[in-house]
Amino acid sequence: MHKVLLLGAGKIGTAVARFLAHTGEFDVKICDVDEAALVRMQGVRNVSGAKLDSSDTAALERAMEGRQSVLSALSFALNPGVARAALRGGLSYFDLTEDVETTRAVKDVARSAQPGQIFMPQCGLAPGFVSIAANDLTSGFEKLDEVRMRVGALPLFPSNQLKYNLTWSTDGLINEYGNPCEAIHEGRLREVLPLEGLEHFSLDGIDYEAFNTSGGVGTLCESLDGKLRTLNYKTIRYSGHRQLIMFLMNELRMNDRRALLKEILENAVPITPQDVVLIFCTVTGWKEGHLTQVTDARKIYHGEFMGERCSAIQITTAASMCAVLDLHVHGKLPKQGFVRQEQVKLSEFLDNRFGRCYEPSPRNLPPRVATQVTEDVTA
């Protein structure tokens, strides 16, 4: 068995633990500062729990003893310390961060990695799978022009003015709405403002909007810098959401009072397990002398995966982390140092037992059927 230390027993962390345990091939030790959060994992085969304050370096290093990989489902602020402890302990490292500075810190740590030890941040949905999918679409082009990535985790039944329910980390959500965003514009790598770049579109009779948010592009801008004219990432929401968020973040200056904004959101906006994840990646460039566009579009609904009833954001985020860990264990990732999501082959990811959740299937997508579209449109 591959021995894993999993940090964080929240909605995503517990889903990761259950998915890994379901295979019978992983020994998972899950830790959290909140003992009550660990109760839900009692009795799960191949999973043990322990109280741990991950900011306590000595305690963290003791918890890593005898483990081969560490998976962080913690707040991004704790991840650099976890990465440094993993380096000293000889563990490979995986996290779910969307924070750009955290990823840069992990990359610095990875420069000292030992043979067989990798450091792979951003292992969720976005950043994460969306970079794998978008990068795969870029293959076969003689010259690239644009890469556009659009992702949203949305409630199926919005009933408030925000038309939104909390589906994952509130800290991460605020981070996306408040931090500068990386993009390539007119061939130059630059930062753009969050909540700007508003777009509107309709799908299945429903009106959506998309706008700039931070972190979702992962390291793809860096990987494709100098190779195309435009690359950007935007978050999908129901129409009208962005205007209210701009009022909160900018006019009421809640971007400077994030702890208060978190308290407000968590006391006023309910969570929901009934959600849908939308993923759209579009690449434009030249093939055989023609301007050509290819698109990958997916919908994943809440439902059952690996014997567990989960929200769509739980399934997609947790399964992504499990998939790249599994690929690492089976020798299908680079052997040492910093690993980017776009270094993962889409075909291997989707063929993986965890990555299959992204494939269209009635099994986990009621009440509608997901669609994957890959088409060439020749101008």
C-alpha positions, 0 to 999 in steps of 0.5 A: 500500500502507498502510505499517504498523509492527508491534511484537512478533514473538510468536504474535499479532504474527506472525499479524497480519503474515501476515494483513496480508501475505496481502492484498497491500495492506499493507507491514509492517515487523515489529520485535522486540528478539529477532532470533531471533523475526524469523527466522520472518518471513523470506521472507514477501512484503510483510514486512520485519523489524528488531531494535528495543528499543521502550523506546528512544524515539529508535530507535522514532521512527526506525522509525516514519519513512515509516509510516502506522500502528503496531500494538503487540503488545507488553506493555502497559507499553510501549504509552503510550510507543509512543502518544506516539511515534506522536503525534509521528510522525503515525501512527495507533495500535492495540494489544491491551492489556487494561490499564485504566491503559494505555488511560487513558494512550492516551486522554490522548495521543489528545486531541492527535491530528492530523486523520486520526490515530486512537488505538484500543487494546484491538483484540483479542478481549476487550477488542475484538470482545466489546465490538463484539458486545455493543454491537450487541445493545443496539440497538433497546431502549427501555430497557436492564437488563443486559449480560453478556459472557463469553469464554474461550480454552480448550484442547480437551484439558485434561490438568493440574490447572488444566485450562488451557494457555497460549494468549497473553501470560502477563503479560496473563493474570496482569494479568486475574487480579490487577487490579480489574475495572470493572462497573456494579452497580445502576446505578453504575460501580464496581470489583469484585474479580477472581476473584469473582462465580463462575458455573457452566454447562454447554454441549455436555455440558461443565461451565464456570465464569465469574468476574470478570477485569480489562480484558475489558469495555474502555470499554463500562462508560464508554459505557453508564454511566447507561443500565442496571442491570448490566454485567459481564465474566467469563472462562470456564474449565473447572470447578475452575480458579478455585479453584487460581488463587485459591490461587496469587494470594491465599493464596500471595500471588503477586499481589504476586510476578508475575514469579515467578508468570510464571516458574512458569506458563511453566515448568510449564504448556505452550502449545497450538495446539489450542484453542477460543474461546467468546464469549457476550454477553447483553443484557436490556431492554424492547422494545415494553413487554416484558422481552426478552433477546437473545444472541450466542453463538459458538465459534471453533476452531483451524484455517486462516485466510488460508492460515495454521494458527493457534490460535483465540486467534491467529485471533480476536485477530490478525484483530480487530486487522487488521479495525479497521486495515482499516476505518480504512484504508477510512474506516469509523472516526471520522477523528480522536482516541480510538476505542472498540471499540463505535464499530465497527459489527458488520455492517461488522466481520463483512463485513470480510475479516479479521472474517469469522473470527468468522462460523460456518463449517465452514472454520475450525471443525473438528471441531464446527460453530460456532453464532451465536444471536440470539433474542428471549425475551419475558417 
